[in-house]
Amino acid sequence: MTYVIAQPCVDLKDLACVEECPVDCIYEGKRMLYIHPDECVDCGACEPVCPVEAIFYEDDTPEEWKDYYDANVKFFDDLGSPGGAAKLGPIDKDHPMIAALPPQEHDE
């Protein structure tokens, strides 16, 4: 099991979760953040600091956002397991499902 970042993160990317993650497994795509399923240690530190409640334990992901599990996993298909987001920096891509979404509005 792992944690999943879902739709509320799209076009927001607050990064509070990145700062809180003790194993550096949250990677920054173009429009949202992604949790690497093999690098995540299921500590849950990221979940309470997300200001838009976009992070869920895999089994607790709301039904409307279940597809985000696959989006998080498949984002890393061509990246493999880099062993830490900090050394990669922002990645100039998104999962196709995320890239296809219309711009998301966020309340300031």
C-alpha positions as CSV (number, residue, x, y, z in Angstrom):
1,M,0.0,0.0,0.0
2,T,1.0,3.6,-0.5
3,Y,-0.3,7.1,-0.4
4,V,-1.9,8.7,-3.5
5,I,-2.0,12.4,-4.6
6,A,-5.4,13.2,-6.2
7,Q,-7.2,15.9,-8.2
8,P,-7.1,18.7,-5.6
9,C,-3.3,19.0,-6.2
10,V,-3.7,19.6,-10.0
11,D,-2.5,23.2,-10.8
12,L,-1.8,23.9,-7.1
13,K,1.4,22.0,-6.1
14,D,1.7,23.6,-2.6
15,L,4.9,21.6,-1.8
16,A,4.2,21.4,2.0
17,C,4.1,17.6,1.6
18,V,7.5,17.6,-0.1
19,E,9.0,19.4,2.8
20,E,7.4,17.0,5.3
21,C,8.3,13.7,3.5
22,P,11.2,12.0,5.3
23,V,12.2,9.8,2.4
24,D,11.9,12.4,-0.5
25,C,9.4,10.3,-2.5
26,I,7.1,13.1,-3.7
27,Y,8.0,14.2,-7.2
28,E,6.9,17.4,-8.9
29,G,5.4,17.0,-12.4
30,K,4.2,19.9,-14.6
31,R,0.7,20.2,-13.1
32,M,0.7,18.1,-9.9
33,L,2.8,16.2,-7.4
34,Y,3.2,12.4,-7.5
35,I,4.2,9.9,-4.8
36,H,6.6,7.2,-5.9
37,P,4.9,3.9,-4.8
38,D,8.2,2.0,-4.3
39,E,9.9,4.8,-2.4
40,C,7.0,5.7,-0.1
41,V,7.3,4.1,3.4
42,D,3.7,4.7,4.3
43,C,4.5,7.0,7.2
44,G,1.6,9.4,6.5
45,A,3.6,12.6,7.3
46,C,2.4,14.1,4.0
47,E,-1.3,13.7,4.5
48,P,-2.1,16.1,7.3
49,V,0.1,19.0,5.9
50,C,-1.7,19.1,2.5
51,P,-3.7,22.3,2.5
52,V,-6.3,21.0,0.0
53,E,-6.6,17.4,1.3
54,A,-5.3,15.9,-1.9
55,I,-3.4,13.0,-0.3
56,F,-5.0,9.7,0.6
57,Y,-4.0,6.3,1.8
58,E,-4.5,4.1,-1.2
59,D,-7.5,2.2,0.2
60,D,-9.1,5.5,1.4
61,T,-9.0,7.4,-1.9
62,P,-12.5,8.6,-2.7
63,E,-14.2,6.7,-5.5
64,E,-14.2,9.7,-7.8
65,W,-10.4,9.8,-7.7
66,K,-9.5,6.1,-7.8
67,D,-7.8,6.6,-11.2
68,Y,-5.2,8.8,-9.5
69,Y,-3.6,5.7,-8.0
70,D,-2.7,4.5,-11.5
71,A,-1.6,8.0,-12.5
72,N,0.8,8.2,-9.6
73,V,2.2,4.7,-10.3
74,K,2.4,5.1,-14.1
75,F,4.0,8.6,-13.9
76,F,7.2,6.6,-12.9
77,D,7.1,4.1,-15.8
78,D,9.9,5.7,-17.7
79,L,11.6,7.3,-14.7
80,G,12.1,4.0,-12.8
81,S,13.1,4.6,-9.1
82,P,15.4,7.6,-9.1
83,G,15.8,7.3,-5.3
84,G,14.8,10.8,-4.3
85,A,12.9,13.7,-5.8
86,A,15.3,16.5,-4.7
87,K,18.1,15.4,-7.0
88,L,15.7,15.4,-10.0
89,G,13.9,18.6,-9.4
90,P,10.7,19.4,-11.3
91,I,9.9,16.9,-14.1
92,D,8.6,18.4,-17.3
93,K,5.7,16.0,-17.8
94,D,2.5,14.7,-16.3
95,H,0.6,11.5,-16.6
96,P,-1.6,11.8,-19.7
97,M,-4.8,11.8,-17.6
98,I,-3.5,14.9,-15.7
99,A,-2.2,16.6,-18.8
100,A,-5.6,16.3,-20.4
101,L,-7.5,18.0,-17.6
102,P,-8.8,21.5,-18.1
103,P,-7.1,24.2,-15.9
104,Q,-8.2,23.8,-12.3
105,E,-9.5,26.7,-10.3
106,H,-8.3,27.1,-6.7
107,D,-9.6,29.5,-4.0
108,E,-6.9,31.7,-2.8
